[in-house]
Amino acid sequence: METKNLKQEPFDVSEAINAQTEYCERTKAPFFAPRSGRCWKCGNNIYIPIEKHGRTTGVTVEKAGKELITGCPHCNTTFCD
């Protein structure tokens, strides 16, 4: 029996919010992402995966710890304006 080794990126709302908070503190960057994780425009949580047009959108814990989150990955609304 053949098994596929699929890389799954961890999505966890609490951990991602903590990772983004730590990233912003470490880099002295402003915190643009909603504190709850919920986009004000589409209502989806940015830290939860959503299948959309054949691809998965959402911010992983890893991404939240490495990049400044400035917009919603689901509806592309900016949090900076």
N, C-alpha and C positions, 0 to 999 in steps of 0.2 A: 504494500500500500504506500502510495506516494503522498507526502504531506507538503503543503506549501508553507514557506516561512514568510508570513505576512507581518510587516512592521506596523504595529498599531501605536499611534501617538496617544499619550494619556490626556484625556480631557477630565478635569476636575475643577469645578467652579471655585471652591475655597482655596485650593492650592494655587490656581492661576491668579486669583486676586492677590494672594500673598506674594507670589512671584513678581507680579507687576509692581506692587507696592515696594518690594525690596529693590527691584531694578531702578525705579524712579528715585528712591533714596540714595542708592549707590552711585547713580550717574548724575544726581541732582537735576533730573528732568521733571517737568510738570506732569502731574497725573491727569490724563485726559479721559481715560476709560471710566465708564460709570462705576461707582463704588459697589453697586449691587451686581454688576455685570450685565444688566438688562439695557438694551438699546432703547433710547427714548423714542425713536422713530418706528422701528418694526416690532418692538416688544420682545424680540428674541434675546436670549442670554448669549453674549459674545463668546463665552467660554464653553459652550455646548456645541457638539458637532451637528450640523444639519446637512443632509444630502440635498444638493441643488444642481440641477442640470448635469447630472453625471459626475459631480465632484463633491467633496465634503468641505464645507466652510466651518470656521470656528477657530478660536485661539487655544492652542495647547498650553499646558503648563510650561513646557520647554520654551515655546515662543514668548510667552508672557515674561519669562525670566531673562530673555535675551534681546528683546526689542521693545521700543516704545509703542504702545497701542494708541493709535490716533483716530481710528474709525471702526465701524461695524463691519466684520467680515461677511455678514449675511446680506446686508442691504447697501453696503458701501457708503453709508452716511458718515460724515466726518464729525468728530467730537471736538475739533479745534476751533471752529468758527464761533 
